[in-house]
Amino acid sequence: MMTVTPIGTIHTPFTDPKGMPIQPTGGAGVKGRVTLFEQFQPGLRDLEGFSHLILLYWFHQSEGFELEVVPFMDTQSRGLFATRAPKRPNPIGLSIVELVAVEGGVLHIQNIDVLDQTPLLDIKPYVPAFDQPQAACSGWLQAAEENVVKTQADDRFAP
């Protein structure tokens, strides 16, 4: 048996999945905040020195999944695990965001691409020496990478 417990909530200006950015680079400059539940707030100690955070969260409006999907930024069907589509067997999302400030149990962030009221599962500090592989390839997405900033979510993964 496995249990996942939210540790807080992500707050953003995005109340409807349609029209949202599909990755943090598409949400450049978009401000949000993360509110941690009181019992988890002591875990924020020493976070101020980091410029970026990895947020792990639950796609709370995602229902069901298909193992082959037509992802955003493509017109061809792809294997689900070769995409970042939100409808997944375990609908867990990941975003790397900029940490602007820590105020008590609230993290002020920017460059966010997450739906408002999203349950937060975990926070990890982003460490370039650990998290940025020197020789990385992005498979089929390499040809579409330049489009991520202007691509917005449509209703293909709507509940």
VENFEN-V172175 format. One record per helix or strand of 3 or more residues. SS is the DSSP state (a for helix, b for strand). FROM is the first residue (numbers start at 1). TO is the last residue. Records with the same first field share a line. If there is no record, write none. Layout:
BEGIN
SS: FROM-TO, FROM-TO
END
This chain:
BEGIN
b: 8-11, 31-36, 52-58, 68-70, 77-79, 92-103, 106-110, 118-125
a: 24-27, 38-44, 47-49, 80-82, 128-131, 139-147
END
